[in-house]
Amino acid sequence: MKLETKCLHAGYEPQNGEPRQIPIVQSTTFKYDTSEDMGKLFDLEASGYFYTRLQNPTNDAVAAKIAALEGGTAAMLTSSGQAANFYAVFNICSCGDHVVACSTIYGGTFNLFSVTMKRMGIEFTFVEPDCSDEELEAAFRPNTKAVFGETIANPALTILDIERFAKAAHAHGVPLIVDNTFATPVLCRPFEWGADIITHSTTKYMDGHASAVGGCIVDSGKFDWNAYADKYPGLTTPDESYHGITYTQRFGLEGAYITKATAQLMRDFGSIQAPQHAFLLNLGLESLPLRMERHSENALAVAEFLEKHPKVSWVNYAGLPSSPYHALAEKYLPKGCCGVVSFGVKGGRDAAGVFMKSLKLGMIATHVADARTCVLHPASSTHRQMNDAELAAAGVGPDLIRLSVGIENKEDILADLEQALASI
Ligand SMILES: *Cc1c(COP(=O)(O)O)cnc(C)c1O
């Protein structure tokens, strides 16, 4: 099946007389005839459900669809993108380990890594996505266990050279984890370029309707944990907390990583996605290819319009030939660069404030990747405690406006931007 078809059909195949849409299995628990039947599930000898914190049929169907879209072997849903990124790293890192991460990742992930996971004894070295090969090489240490980056960074909109980062990671015997939230598998499938594990905040384009916070982790099944068994004892030696199972032995390379994340991390931390949310996420996935196409087409039109506008000082969108990331976008994102554009208005903070007040269609929201156009001026909202110098240092100038272009008719979006710019 092609991707558009998988978005509608993968993950759930109703049998004769069964519901066409994935049923919401709104049950915390599952009933068995004998204790022996249930015992086999606990020993991971039989597959089946016993408690929704570990697995639920609705979630499993949606996770299987996302695995199919990314071309992976296994996937799990999480309660949020934050939980997905935490689990993805913590599943293979412990106190005393180290990770190389891109500096331009999402602020929430940066904080998770540099503050909270640091408190757990995991160290991160941050490198620019366009650092030299020597700088990338120098970031690795003997205790490095993973490399992490975002396909299209939120909100910096830098593009990750996935192939280059995968090569560097593999040369050091560690996997590349890619947060593919902004691109979605419609625009880029990082496994095809060598990434080993993919994460998503499904809250963004996958849901697409601003209705449900969620996350997902997908495993390519390609990273050979056994070849670096001493680095990943959690996957390659018996888990005494789970019936002495060795994950790579019992579930193979295709199932070890996600089974471990389910059996250990979901068991202990419990950040499950509610089956209701998984159902909503699935509705979003059904129309994802159409929406990504329209988001990208509208955003390119908006970026071209802004670039020519006399009141705009700069535009950041990898789809523009003027972008320093245009060549990478042509390689990794031939179908489009998603709906998020950032730009600066002449006149700085005050002019940006007037622009924001004058918008009629674009809604002011911290959210991105919604079907409706959303706009954020960080200097007067999320970053308002910072002065102009601090803003510049954070790479979020006082003039910066982040525009998440929706799937409305593009003439309406352009007309709204035109009248708001005219009011400055
Ligand atoms: C939003 C976002 C996250 C965090 O996801 P939540 O669902 O908000 O927890 C992680 N990575 C990226 C790239 C994001 O845009």
PDBQT file of the ligand as one rigid body, heavy atoms in Angstrom, charges set to zero:
ROOT
HETATM    1  C1  LIG A 501       5.342  19.986  20.749  1.00  0.00    +0.000 C 
HETATM    2  C2  LIG A 501       6.579  19.243  20.513  1.00  0.00    +0.000 A 
HETATM    3  C3  LIG A 501       7.064  18.318  21.462  1.00  0.00    +0.000 A 
HETATM    4  C4  LIG A 501       6.361  18.083  22.779  1.00  0.00    +0.000 C 
HETATM    5  O1  LIG A 501       5.148  17.462  22.540  1.00  0.00    +0.000 OA
HETATM    6  P1  LIG A 501       3.859  17.560  23.510  1.00  0.00    +0.000 P 
HETATM    7  O2  LIG A 501       2.883  16.708  22.816  1.00  0.00    +0.000 OA
HETATM    8  O3  LIG A 501       3.493  19.012  23.605  1.00  0.00    +0.000 OA
HETATM    9  O4  LIG A 501       4.298  17.011  24.835  1.00  0.00    +0.000 OA
HETATM   10  C5  LIG A 501       8.212  17.614  21.169  1.00  0.00    +0.000 A 
HETATM   11  N1  LIG A 501       8.874  17.817  20.002  1.00  0.00    +0.000 NA
HETATM   12  C6  LIG A 501       8.443  18.705  19.078  1.00  0.00    +0.000 A 
HETATM   13  C7  LIG A 501       9.216  18.886  17.818  1.00  0.00    +0.000 C 
HETATM   14  C8  LIG A 501       7.294  19.443  19.304  1.00  0.00    +0.000 A 
HETATM   15  O5  LIG A 501       6.875  20.324  18.375  1.00  0.00    +0.000 OA
ENDROOT
TORSDOF 0
